[in-house]
């Protein structure tokens, strides 16, 4: 028993396979190649079959052996070889089959080695794949963890910023809420929360615009530096070429003077000091011309970036504050109970502009509006012109006048030059340009967007940027069939 165990262990170490797996490989090799790649004698085949029967069924048992016919010589020979194996175990029979096949066939060992190498290669590939999958999984987990931590930090910073803004504006919003809803703490709390949310969003928008503006300025500065660098390189190249040309000219003069007489040489020695002074003067003139040109271009660049000084005072204005409140029915009743000027029917495809001039005693404008059943477009512009009247006026147009101010500076190349259409277009273009120049400049405070003001009252305020006229625009130009009933109220704060 110990000898058989030692033999089994040596087989495992020698072949590199478990005994059962090695036996299956050997039997498969014998079955596929018997009579093809290997040719064994009748006795050798009987021995291999006997080992196979012993490994599959155990020792030969006469009681369980199938009956043989009188002429079944091959069956009788197989049973005899099976009986000769005696009581060896199935493991020993497997080892005997493997050793006998290895002895009789020289191609069996290389086949087993090839199978083992293929198995080892597959095993290494599987291990490498498992390692790569593990590394990729750990990397994804780290990235997800970093994203979660970054998102947590951003949320924490956002909350801290919003809390700081809420502390700064709480008293101001509280006073306004108490005026709007006296004796109603719940409505006051809702309005304060809406005002704080709107203030936070406007602050973030303004911060984003500032960052974008700073980024654009940095890009423009970088482009300016690159342009200046190119100019300096061009200037150095021109000066270097001039110096080379002058040096070549001096060398040619010296060669010509050496061929002349000694008296001519003395006259050249008296005039030669004048050439370096002339070259220096020419270089100075070129450098001054370059400096003047560069200075003029640098002076023109800020003018292109900034624009006219006439518009600098009203380009940067504060953003408006917009919020909503739910008491729409009460608001409609109050507006309808007035003189009737606060209720307007806006036809389909029309735009109503309410012109509200700034008041000398006021500092801030307030507006409130709502509609029946349907939404409407709303926006606010500011016209930088001295008010002609202090009255609030209402103007109705088929479409927004300021949407029609498009770029019409287009001349078709297919126009007949002899027909005069080109001159007519130039005249109309000049007239349009003169008319546009005569109009006062306008700044957009709130762009026109559709507001769902049929469920709640839209309220807003804006600090006076200067003297001018506010243009409250109610746009129904997108509606083809439906008219809208508008309720609005405008007032100012001292």
C-alpha positions in Angstrom: 0.0 0.0 0.0 2.8 2.4 0.9 4.6 1.5 -2.3 1.5 2.3 -4.4 1.0 5.6 -2.7 4.7 6.5 -3.3 4.3 5.6 -7.0 1.1 7.7 -7.2 2.9 10.7 -5.7 5.9 10.4 -8.1 3.5 10.2 -11.0 1.8 13.4 -9.9 5.2 15.2 -9.5 6.6 13.9 -12.8 3.7 14.5 -15.1 2.2 17.6 -13.4 -1.4 16.3 -13.4 -3.7 14.6 -11.0 -3.8 10.8 -11.6 -7.5 10.7 -12.7 -7.0 13.7 -15.1 -3.8 12.2 -16.5 -5.5 8.8 -17.0 -8.3 10.5 -18.9 -5.8 12.3 -21.2 -4.0 9.0 -21.8 -7.2 7.1 -22.6 -8.3 9.9 -25.0 -5.0 9.9 -26.7 -5.1 6.1 -27.1 -8.7 6.1 -28.4 -8.1 8.9 -30.9 -4.7 7.6 -32.3 -5.0 3.8 -32.1 -4.5 2.5 -35.6 -3.6 6.0 -36.9 -0.6 7.6 -35.3 0.3 4.6 -33.1 0.4 0.9 -34.1 0.5 -1.6 -31.2 0.7 -5.4 -31.3 -2.2 -7.6 -30.4 -0.7 -8.4 -27.0 -0.1 -4.8 -26.1 -3.7 -3.9 -27.0 -4.9 -6.7 -24.7 -2.7 -5.4 -21.8 -4.0 -1.8 -22.2 -7.6 -3.0 -22.4 -7.1 -5.1 -19.3 -5.8 -2.0 -17.4 -8.8 -0.1 -18.6 -11.2 -2.7 -17.4 -9.4 -2.9 -14.0 -9.5 0.9 -13.6 -13.1 1.1 -14.6 -14.7 -2.0 -12.9 -12.1 -3.2 -10.4 -10.6 -6.8 -10.2 -12.1 -9.5 -12.4 -15.0 -11.4 -11.0 -16.1 -14.6 -12.6 -19.7 -14.4 -11.3 -20.2 -10.9 -12.9 -18.3 -11.6 -16.1 -20.5 -11.8 -19.2 -20.8 -15.1 -20.9 -18.7 -15.7 -23.9 -19.5 -17.5 -27.1 -17.6 -20.6 -28.3 -15.9 -18.7 -31.1 -15.3 -15.5 -29.2 -11.5 -15.8 -29.0 -10.8 -12.1 -28.5 -13.2 -11.9 -25.6 -11.6 -14.9 -23.9 -8.1 -13.4 -24.4 -9.2 -10.1 -22.8 -10.7 -11.9 -19.8 -7.5 -13.9 -19.3 -5.3 -10.7 -19.3 -7.8 -9.0 -17.0 -7.5 -12.0 -14.6 -3.7 -11.8 -14.7 -3.8 -8.3 -13.1 -5.1 -9.9 -9.9 -6.3 -7.6 -7.0 -4.5 -4.4 -7.9 -6.4 -1.2 -7.1 -7.9 1.1 -9.7 -5.2 3.7 -9.1 -2.5 1.2 -9.8 -4.4 0.1 -13.0 -4.5 3.8 -14.1 -0.7 4.1 -13.5 -0.1 0.8 -15.4 -2.1 2.1 -18.4 -0.2 5.4 -18.4 3.3 3.8 -18.0 2.6 1.1 -20.7 1.3 3.7 -23.2 4.3 5.9 -22.5 6.6 2.9 -23.1 5.0 1.8 -26.3 4.3 5.3 -27.9 7.0 8.0 -28.0 4.5 10.7 -29.0 2.5 10.4 -25.8 4.9 12.3 -23.6 5.2 15.4 -25.9 1.4 15.4 -26.1 1.1 15.6 -22.3 3.7 18.3 -22.1 1.9 20.4 -24.7 -1.4 20.0 -22.8 0.3 21.0 -19.6 1.9 24.1 -21.1 -1.4 25.1 -22.6 -3.1 24.6 -19.3 -0.4 26.7 -17.5 -0.7 29.4 -20.1 -4.5 29.5 -19.7 -4.1 29.5 -15.9 -1.7 32.5 -16.1 -4.1 34.3 -18.5 -7.0 33.7 -16.1 -4.9 34.9 -13.1 -3.8 38.0 -15.1 -7.4 38.7 -16.1 -8.6 38.4 -12.6 -5.9 40.8 -11.4 -6.8 43.3 -14.1 -10.5 43.0 -13.2 -9.6 43.5 -9.5 -7.5 46.6 -10.3 -10.2 48.1 -12.5 -12.9 47.4 -9.8 -10.7 49.0 -7.1 -10.1 52.0 -9.5 -13.8 52.5 -10.1 -14.5 52.3 -6.4 -11.8 54.9 -5.7 -13.2 57.2 -8.4 -16.7 56.8 -7.0 -15.4 57.5 -3.5 -13.6 60.6 -4.8 -16.7 61.8 -6.6 -18.8 61.3 -3.5 -16.3 63.2 -1.4 -16.0 66.0 -4.0 -19.8 66.2 -4.2 -20.1 66.3 -0.4 -17.5 69.1 -0.3 -19.3 71.1 -3.0 -22.7 70.7 -1.2 -21.1 71.7 2.1 -19.6 74.8 0.5 -22.9 75.6 -1.2 -24.8 75.4 2.1 -22.2 77.5 3.9 -22.4 80.2 1.2 -26.2 80.1 1.2 -26.4 80.3 5.0 -24.1 83.3 4.9 -26.2 85.1 2.3 -29.4 84.3 4.2 -27.9 85.8 7.4 -27.0 89.0 5.5 -30.5 89.5 3.8 -32.8 88.1 6.5 -33.7 91.4 8.2 -34.3 93.1 4.9 -36.5 90.3 3.6 -38.3 90.0 6.9 -39.3 93.7 6.8 -40.6 93.3 3.3 -42.5 90.2 4.2 -44.1 91.9 7.2 -45.3 94.7 4.9 -46.8 92.2 2.4 -48.4 89.8 4.9 -48.9 91.6 8.2 -49.9 89.3 11.1 -49.4 86.1 9.0 -46.1 84.5 10.1 -46.5 81.4 7.9 -46.9 83.5 4.7 -44.0 85.7 5.8 -41.8 82.6 6.3 -42.7 81.3 2.8 -42.0 84.7 1.2 -38.6 85.0 3.0 -37.6 81.6 1.8 -38.5 82.4 -1.8 -36.6 85.7 -1.6 -33.6 84.0 -0.2 -33.6 81.3 -2.8 -33.9 83.9 -5.6 -31.2 86.0 -4.1 -28.9 83.0 -3.9 -29.5 82.0 -7.6 -28.9 85.6 -8.8 -25.7 85.8 -6.7 -24.4 82.5 -8.3 -25.3 83.8 -11.8 -23.4 87.0 -11.2 -20.4 85.1 -9.8 -20.4 82.9 -12.9 -20.6 85.9 -15.2 -17.7 87.5 -13.3 -15.6 84.4 -13.7 -16.4 84.1 -17.3 -15.5 87.8 -17.9 -12.2 87.3 -16.1 -11.4 84.3 -18.2 -12.2 86.3 -21.4 -9.9 89.1 -20.2 -7.1 86.6 -19.5 -7.4 85.2 -22.9 -7.4 88.6 -24.5 -4.3 89.5 -22.5 -2.6 86.3 -23.6 -3.4 87.1 -27.2 -2.1 90.6 -26.8 1.1 89.3 -25.3 1.5 86.9 -28.3 0.9 89.7 -30.7 3.5 91.9 -29.0 6.0 89.1 -29.0 5.5 88.6 -32.7 6.0 92.3 -33.3 9.2 92.3 -31.2 10.5 89.4 -33.2 9.7 91.1 -36.5 11.4 94.3 -35.3 14.5 92.4 -34.3 14.6 90.6 -37.7 14.3 93.9 -39.6 17.1 95.5 -37.6 19.3 92.5 -38.0 18.8 92.5 -41.8 19.6 96.2 -41.9 22.8 95.7 -40.0 23.8 92.8 -42.3 23.1 95.0 -45.4 25.1 97.9 -43.9 28.0 95.5 -43.0 28.0 94.1 -46.6 28.0 97.7 -48.0 30.9 98.7 -45.7 32.9 95.6 -46.8 32.3 96.3 -50.5 33.5 99.9 -49.9 36.6 98.7 -48.1 37.5 96.3 -51.0 37.1 99.1 -53.6 39.2 101.5 -51.5 42.1 99.0 -51.3 42.3 98.9 -55.1 42.7 102.7 -55.3 45.8 104.8 -54.7 47.2 105.9 -51.4 45.9 109.4 -51.8 42.4 108.1 -52.4 42.9 106.0 -49.3 43.6 109.1 -47.1 40.4 110.8 -48.3 38.4 107.7 -47.4 39.9 107.6 -44.0 38.6 111.1 -43.4 35.1 110.2 -44.5 34.7 106.7 -43.1 33.7 107.7 -39.6 30.5 109.2 -41.1 29.1 105.8 -42.1 28.6 104.3 -38.6 26.8 107.4 -37.5 24.5 107.2 -40.5 23.7 103.6 -39.8 23.0 104.3 -36.1 20.7 107.2 -37.1 18.8 105.0 -39.5 18.4 102.3 -36.9 17.1 104.8 -34.4 14.5 106.1 -36.9 13.3 102.6 -37.7 13.1 101.8 -34.0 11.1 104.9 -33.3 8.7 104.2 -36.1 8.2 100.7 -34.8 7.6 102.0 -31.2 5.1 104.6 -32.5 3.2 101.9 -34.5 3.1 99.5 -31.6 1.9 102.3 -29.2 -0.9 103.2 -31.6 -2.1 99.6 -31.8 -1.9 99.2 -28.1 -4.0 102.3 -27.6 -6.6 101.1 -30.1 -6.9 97.7 -28.5 -8.4 98.9 -25.2 -10.8 101.1 -27.2 -12.0 98.0 -29.1 -12.4 96.0 -25.9 -14.1 98.6 -23.8 -16.1 100.5 -26.4 -17.2 104.1 -26.4 -17.0 106.0 -23.1 -20.6 107.0 -23.6 -21.8 103.5 -22.8 -19.5 102.7 -19.9 -21.8 104.1 -17.2 -24.9 101.9 -18.0 -23.4 98.6 -19.1 -22.8 97.2 -15.6 -26.1 97.2 -13.8 -27.4 95.2 -10.8 -29.5 92.1 -11.5 -33.2 92.3 -10.7 -34.9 90.3 -7.8 -37.8 88.2 -8.8 -40.1 86.0 -6.6 -43.7 84.8 -6.5 -46.5 84.7 -4.0 -49.7 82.5 -4.0 -52.4 85.1 -3.2 -53.4 85.6 -6.9 -57.1 85.9 -6.4 -56.7 88.7 -3.8 -54.2 90.5 -6.1 -56.6 90.4 -9.0 -59.4 91.7 -6.9 -57.3 94.6 -5.6 -56.1 95.5 -9.1 -59.6 95.3 -10.6 -61.0 97.5 -7.8 -58.7 100.3 -8.8 -59.1 102.8 -11.6 -58.9 100.0 -14.2 -55.5 101.0 -15.6 -54.0 97.8 -14.2 -56.1 95.4 -16.3 -55.1 95.0 -19.9 -56.3 92.6 -22.6 -53.3 91.6 -24.8 -54.4 90.3 -28.2 -53.0 87.3 -29.9 -49.6 88.1 -31.5 -49.3 91.4 -29.7 -46.7 92.8 -27.3 -47.5 95.4 -24.7 -44.8 97.7 -23.4 -45.4 99.6 -20.1 -43.1 102.6 -20.0 -42.3 103.6 -16.3 -40.0 106.6 -15.9 -37.7 106.8 -12.9 -38.8 109.1 -10.1 -36.5 111.7 -8.7 -37.6 110.7 -5.1 -37.4 107.0 -5.7 -34.5 104.5 -5.4 -36.1 101.3 -6.5 -39.0 100.1 -8.7 -41.4 97.3 -7.8 -43.8 95.3 -10.1 -46.5 92.7 -9.7 -48.5 90.9 -12.4 -50.7 87.9 -13.0 -53.0 86.5 -15.8 -56.1 84.5 -16.2 -55.6 80.8 -17.1 -52.6 81.2 -19.4 -49.0 82.1 -19.3 -47.3 85.2 -20.9 -43.9 86.3 -21.8 -42.3 88.9 -19.5 -39.0 90.9 -19.5 -37.6 94.3 -18.4 -35.4 96.7 -20.3 -34.0 100.0 -19.3 -33.8 103.0 -21.7 -31.0 105.3 -20.9 -32.7 108.6 -21.8 -34.1 111.4 -19.7 -37.8 110.9 -19.1 -40.0 113.3 -21.1 -42.9 112.8 -18.7 -43.5 111.3 -15.3 -46.7 109.4 -16.5 -46.8 105.7 -16.9 -47.7 104.9 -20.5 -48.8 101.7 -22.3 -47.9 100.9 -25.9 -49.3 98.0 -27.9 -47.4 96.6 -31.0 -47.8 93.6 -33.3 -44.4 92.3 -32.2 -41.6 93.3 -29.9 -39.9 96.3 -31.4 -36.6 95.3 -30.1 -36.8 91.9 -31.7 -36.9 93.6 -35.1 -33.5 95.3 -34.5 -31.6 92.7 -36.5 -28.6 93.0 -38.7 -29.8 94.1 -42.1 -26.4 95.0 -43.4 -26.6 92.6 -46.3 -26.3 93.4 -50.0 -27.1 90.7 -52.5 -24.4 90.1 -55.1 -27.0 89.2 -57.6 -28.5 92.8 -57.7 -28.2 94.5 -61.0 -25.8 97.4 -60.5 -27.3 99.4 -63.4 -30.8 99.1 -62.0 -29.9 101.2 -59.0 -30.9 98.6 -56.4 -27.5 98.8 -54.8 -27.6 102.5 -54.3 -31.1 102.2 -52.9 -30.0 99.6 -50.5 -27.0 101.8 -49.4 -29.4 104.7 -48.9 -31.8 102.7 -46.9 -28.9 101.2 -44.9 -27.6 104.7 -44.2 -31.1 105.8 -43.1 -31.4 102.8 -40.8 -28.0 103.4 -39.3 -28.9 107.1 -38.6 -32.2 106.1 -37.1 -30.5 103.5 -34.8 -27.9 106.0 -33.8 -30.6 108.5 -32.9 -32.4 106.0 -30.6 -31.3 106.0 -26.9 -29.3 102.9 -25.8 -31.2 100.2 -24.0 -30.0 97.6 -21.5 -31.6 94.2 -20.8 -32.3 93.7 -17.1 -34.5 90.6 -17.4 -34.7 88.7 -20.7 -38.2 87.9 -22.0 -39.3 84.4 -20.9 -42.7 82.8 -20.7 -44.0 83.0 -17.1 -46.7 80.7 -15.6 -48.3 83.7 -13.8 -51.8 82.2 -13.9 -51.1 80.1 -10.7 -49.3 82.8 -8.6 -48.4 86.4 -8.6 -44.9 87.3 -10.0 -43.2 90.0 -8.0 -39.9 91.8 -8.6 -37.8 94.8 -7.8 -34.8 96.6 -9.2 -32.6 99.4 -8.0 -32.4 102.5 -10.2 -29.2 102.3 -12.3 -29.6 105.9 -13.2 -32.1 108.3 -14.8 -34.1 106.7 -17.6 -37.3 104.7 -18.4 -38.1 101.1 -17.5 -39.7 99.1 -20.2 -41.9 96.3 -18.9 -42.7 94.1 -21.8 -45.5 91.6 -21.8 -45.2 89.4 -24.9 -48.1 87.4 -26.4 -46.5 87.2 -29.9 -46.1 83.4 -29.7 -49.9 82.9 -29.3 -51.7 82.6 -32.7 -55.4 82.5 -31.5 -55.6 83.2 -27.8 -55.7 86.7 -26.1 -54.6 87.1 -22.5 -56.0 89.2 -19.6 -53.1 90.9 -17.6 -53.3 92.3 -14.1 -50.3 94.4 -13.2 -49.2 97.0 -10.6 -46.1 99.2 -10.6 -44.8 101.4 -7.8 -41.5 102.8 -6.5 -39.8 102.9 -3.1 -38.2 106.0 -1.6 
